[in-house]
Amino acid sequence: MNVDLSTLRSVAASIDDPIERARLMLRVIDEQQEIVVEAGRLRRAAIMEARGAGWTQDEIARALGVSPGRVSQMGKERGGPPE
């Protein structure tokens, strides 16, 4: 279920049974977590690609609006390359 917060709240409010509401929220959380993990992998791959193309850590940091330390951290985060 890929929805915005307003829709999520509306759908949740329409479910009278608290257990069914909780089950739905579990599914939503699971799906969103998968998106977060994949986005992190894709970000890491993009940073690695930029590094391979000759960008320095400082240049990447400036382009992304983060610190060089954060670029280093993002490049080392767990997770393999995107599938």
Backbone bond lengths (Angstrom), bond angles and torsions (degrees), N, CA, C in turn:
res aa  C-N    CA-C-N  psi(-1)  N-CA   C-N-CA  omega(-1)  CA-C   N-CA-C  phi
1 M - - - 1.453 - - 1.527 107.98 -
2 N 1.302 117.97 106.41 1.454 122.56 179.50 1.523 108.28 -103.13
3 V 1.335 116.51 100.67 1.461 121.22 -174.85 1.517 110.37 -136.26
4 D 1.316 115.62 161.50 1.457 119.55 174.02 1.533 109.16 -83.43
5 L 1.317 116.64 170.63 1.472 120.94 -175.58 1.521 113.04 -61.20
6 S 1.314 116.56 -39.53 1.464 119.64 -179.11 1.524 111.00 -62.53
7 T 1.332 116.32 -44.71 1.463 120.56 178.83 1.519 110.64 -66.07
8 L 1.318 116.74 -41.98 1.463 120.80 178.96 1.530 110.57 -58.35
9 R 1.317 116.30 -46.20 1.469 120.08 179.57 1.521 111.33 -64.03
10 S 1.321 116.07 -39.64 1.462 120.59 179.75 1.528 111.10 -65.47
11 V 1.327 116.42 -44.91 1.463 120.05 178.99 1.525 109.86 -63.94
12 A 1.320 117.34 -44.72 1.464 121.01 179.98 1.534 110.68 -60.29
13 A 1.329 116.49 -42.23 1.465 120.39 -179.51 1.527 111.98 -66.01
14 S 1.328 116.43 -24.57 1.457 119.42 -178.52 1.536 113.00 -83.09
15 I 1.313 117.89 -6.63 1.464 121.48 -178.90 1.523 108.35 -100.24
16 D 1.323 116.14 110.36 1.464 121.32 -176.76 1.526 112.85 -70.42
17 D 1.308 117.11 -39.45 1.466 121.67 -175.90 1.530 109.63 -75.08
18 P 1.340 117.31 117.87 1.467 119.53 -177.07 1.528 113.40 -64.17
19 I 1.320 117.63 -30.46 1.462 120.31 178.68 1.526 110.21 -70.32
20 E 1.319 116.85 -42.91 1.473 119.93 176.69 1.530 110.26 -62.99
21 R 1.327 116.41 -39.33 1.466 120.92 177.90 1.533 109.78 -62.49
22 A 1.333 116.58 -43.45 1.466 121.10 179.22 1.528 110.78 -64.88
23 R 1.341 117.40 -40.46 1.472 120.73 177.97 1.526 111.13 -61.00
24 L 1.320 115.57 -43.55 1.461 119.39 178.13 1.521 110.45 -60.99
25 M 1.334 117.24 -44.62 1.455 120.29 -178.84 1.534 111.19 -64.58
26 L 1.325 117.38 -34.91 1.468 120.42 175.40 1.527 110.71 -61.42
27 R 1.336 116.49 -43.93 1.470 120.20 178.99 1.525 110.88 -63.74
28 V 1.325 116.14 -43.15 1.465 120.28 179.81 1.529 110.17 -61.94
29 I 1.317 116.93 -45.56 1.467 121.03 179.98 1.522 110.75 -61.76
30 D 1.317 117.26 -44.22 1.468 120.58 178.84 1.527 111.19 -59.50
31 E 1.322 116.34 -45.94 1.462 120.20 -179.33 1.523 111.34 -64.43
32 Q 1.320 116.25 -42.87 1.460 119.64 -179.35 1.522 111.27 -66.64
33 Q 1.324 117.29 -35.82 1.462 120.53 178.69 1.522 110.06 -63.59
34 E 1.328 117.54 -39.81 1.464 120.90 177.23 1.524 110.58 -61.06
35 I 1.319 117.00 -38.93 1.466 121.33 178.64 1.524 110.11 -65.04
36 V 1.323 117.18 -44.37 1.466 121.31 -179.86 1.528 110.69 -61.32
37 V 1.324 117.23 -44.59 1.466 121.52 179.74 1.525 110.49 -62.04
38 E 1.320 116.88 -46.78 1.465 120.01 -179.08 1.520 111.42 -66.49
39 A 1.322 118.06 -39.61 1.465 120.98 177.77 1.526 110.18 -61.77
40 G 1.319 117.79 -38.83 1.464 121.01 176.78 1.520 111.58 -63.50
41 R 1.324 116.70 -42.08 1.475 120.29 177.43 1.522 111.24 -62.56
42 L 1.324 115.75 -44.44 1.461 120.14 -179.75 1.529 110.97 -64.84
43 R 1.318 116.78 -39.36 1.466 121.08 177.92 1.524 110.09 -63.28
44 R 1.327 116.61 -45.25 1.465 121.23 179.32 1.522 110.45 -60.38
45 A 1.334 117.02 -43.89 1.459 120.95 179.21 1.529 111.15 -62.66
46 A 1.325 117.17 -39.68 1.458 120.95 179.12 1.518 111.19 -65.51
47 I 1.316 116.83 -40.51 1.468 120.65 177.70 1.522 110.08 -65.02
48 M 1.320 116.82 -43.18 1.462 120.47 178.08 1.532 110.60 -63.06
49 E 1.324 116.92 -39.71 1.460 121.06 177.86 1.525 111.00 -63.15
50 A 1.329 116.34 -43.98 1.469 120.40 178.43 1.525 110.24 -62.24
51 R 1.315 116.46 -43.00 1.475 119.99 177.52 1.523 110.33 -60.75
52 G 1.327 116.50 -42.54 1.459 120.80 178.76 1.518 112.94 -64.52
53 A 1.336 116.11 -26.91 1.462 121.27 179.32 1.523 111.99 -85.84
54 G 1.334 116.04 2.47 1.463 119.58 175.36 1.511 116.28 102.45
55 W 1.316 118.11 0.67 1.465 119.92 177.64 1.524 108.95 -70.22
56 T 1.314 116.36 139.20 1.462 120.11 174.50 1.521 109.26 -83.99
57 Q 1.313 114.74 164.22 1.465 119.39 177.66 1.523 110.41 -60.69
58 D 1.334 116.93 -39.46 1.467 120.71 179.12 1.530 111.59 -64.81
59 E 1.329 117.39 -39.99 1.467 120.30 179.01 1.524 111.12 -65.61
60 I 1.313 115.97 -42.25 1.467 120.08 178.32 1.526 109.51 -63.36
61 A 1.315 116.65 -43.56 1.473 121.03 179.71 1.528 110.88 -58.67
62 R 1.313 116.21 -46.97 1.471 119.47 179.63 1.530 110.42 -62.82
63 A 1.328 117.36 -42.32 1.467 120.85 -178.69 1.525 111.99 -65.01
64 L 1.336 116.58 -34.21 1.467 120.64 -178.79 1.528 112.98 -91.21
65 G 1.323 116.86 -11.69 1.464 119.96 -179.04 1.514 113.26 74.39
66 V 1.333 116.07 32.35 1.461 121.67 178.05 1.528 108.57 -128.76
67 S 1.313 116.74 174.60 1.463 120.21 179.08 1.528 110.26 -80.49
68 P 1.336 117.04 156.65 1.463 119.48 174.84 1.529 112.17 -58.15
69 G 1.321 116.92 -34.86 1.458 120.43 177.38 1.519 111.71 -62.87
70 R 1.321 116.08 -37.78 1.469 119.51 178.64 1.528 110.34 -68.05
71 V 1.339 117.55 -37.82 1.466 120.68 176.42 1.521 109.63 -60.24
72 S 1.319 116.20 -44.52 1.465 120.40 178.31 1.522 110.68 -60.22
73 Q 1.317 115.39 -45.18 1.462 120.87 -179.98 1.530 110.88 -62.05
74 M 1.327 117.34 -45.17 1.465 120.73 -179.46 1.524 110.77 -63.97
75 G 1.328 117.05 -33.86 1.451 120.73 179.88 1.512 113.62 -72.26
76 K 1.324 116.49 -17.81 1.463 121.10 -177.59 1.518 113.35 -106.80
77 E 1.330 117.93 -3.52 1.461 120.82 -176.56 1.511 110.40 -60.17
78 R 1.316 114.38 150.50 1.473 120.77 -179.54 1.505 111.63 -58.13
79 G 1.282 113.73 157.57 1.460 119.89 178.08 1.503 110.30 111.73
80 G 1.290 115.14 136.70 1.441 119.91 -179.79 1.515 111.83 -80.65
81 P 1.325 115.14 -177.15 1.464 118.42 178.05 1.527 110.40 -66.51
82 P 1.324 117.43 160.59 1.452 119.88 -179.62 1.514 111.29 -60.88
83 E 1.304 115.96 147.97 1.469 121.10 -178.76 1.506 110.50 -83.22
